[in-house]
């Protein structure tokens, strides 16, 4: 199948220029003017539109069994929402139960993901530790294209990593050339504060942010950064929400440490007043961890993106409907944690970032696509508009306005945290592997259009030592 995207303006993280883009066999084959293409090639009119790398959401949870239920979006509905929003690739999470072999969990998630419309890859969570986990991490990196492992520092008595596990797993990541990623919240403090709230008779959603104040995030982030620094490993902090965490990342970076930061579209525009909504269901719909913060933290996140302290934007798309949230009606600690947003992320960032003057279209491409591709080692295969890159593209109409709403989104969730927000700038057309999967407001892609993509390992510790030794050996001098 071949497609010619004609008349558009190509926008990458570096360049903006007028060109046609020809795709064939799932790849970008040619970029230029007046391209000679075979008869029968599908022509997509991109006049007045930007041709950009498809979005990469590096943090989603589709079909996720969590807190006694399963997210309402499976890989089909969740990725239908993704492509409708201009996102062509997701990196989801394999999360083994404690004592569950990593390989068993990985194969289970791979099976669930076969219905995906967008392309997909996986981080794998480390939720327990023994010699089999050590071995399976090597197998996943070397044979299955996994180059990142997730560590939950929260959720005591469930999937929380203790410090000894962090040390063991970060060390193994360093050996393998894999990226440790962390959900930074002090699980012991959260558990203590949750019980404190309940003892005071605070059982509703308003207690959720009080049990997870910014300090529990920044403490955990500092601890994880310190562990990584001591071992010499890089680290990626997911869903940064607090000013203090941005400060911790910046301090580490300024001292030469390789620390990457991710923030969520929701944290950039919503604040903790949502938990004081008189409608219990509306307040509960916003329960996620870390929670939405007081307004001042939003400015710190935007500044972090603008300065390069934070690198990527994601959604932590983890959708639970009202009936599922009601499990915590009498106890906020039992409300399933999660919100949606994989469809809205790019439009919200364009409206609040580009249209407000906070960022350029090129910077938008960087934080929604290219940076994630580079950090997770799939650039320029993804995150680029270049000959040889995957034909994962979004045709962006900067003049197209829409109002975000649960009544029109493609997710199965019955609530939209951006309800009523009007955005100017939305996808007109989305291509996955060179196939049009979204056009004219409709998802036309089919389950299975998305494919799994490998993410190669980075240079491992042993590779680096070997290279260092080679460079330090006496070299023959030509005479």
Number of C-alpha atoms within 10 A of each C-alpha: 12 20 24 24 20 22 20 22 21 20 23 24 22 12 10 15 13 16 19 22 26 25 28 19 14 19 20 26 17 19 19 13 12 10 14 10 15 10 7 9 14 17 12 17 15 20 14 14 24 24 31 28 32 30 34 32 29 26 24 24 26 27 22 22 14 17 15 10 14 18 24 21 25 22 27 23 20 31 33 30 26 32 34 30 29 33 32 32 30 28 21 24 22 26 25 22 17 15 12 13 15 27 20 12 16 20 12 13 21 15 9 15 26 18 19 26 29 32 24 24 23 27 25 25 24 26 23 22 17 10 7 13 20 16 13 15 24 20 16 18 22 15 10 18 18 24 27 27 24 24 27 22 25 26 16 16 11 14 19 22 26 18 13 10 17 23 17 13 23 26 19 22 26 21 17 24 24 29 24 28 24 24 23 27 25 24 22 17 18 21 17 11 18 22 15 15 19 17 10 8 11 18 19 21 27 22 21 29 21 17 21 23 19 22 16 21 28 24 17 20 27 18 16 26 25 15 18 23 17 10 13 15 25 20 23 26 24 24 24 25 26 27 21 19 25 25 16 18 26 21 14 17 14 11 9 10 19 17 23 20 23 25 27 23 22 27 24 23 18 18 17 19 14 21 24 15 14 10 10 15 18 18 19 28 29 25 24 18 22 24 26 28 23 15 15 11 20 21 14 19 25 21 16 22 23 17 11 14 24 24 22 28 32 28 26 26 25 27 33 26 19 15 9 18 22 19 17 16 16 14 17 24 23 15 24 27 21 24 25 30 27 32 24 26 25 31 25 25 25 24 20 19 20 19 17 11 11 17 17 16 20 17 21 25 24 24 27 28 31 30 20 25 25 15 15 21 17 18 18 16 20 27 31 28 26 19 17 16 21 26 31 32 29 28 28 26 19 20 12 13 14 14 12 20 18 16 12 10 19 22 27 18 22 17 22 23 19 20 12 12 13 15 21 17 22 25 25 22 27 31 26 28 24 22 22 20 23 24 17 10 13 14 20 17 23 14 17 16 16 25 18 19 19 17 21 19 19 19 13 17 19 13 14 13 11 12 11 11 10 11 10 9 8 7 8 6 5 4 3
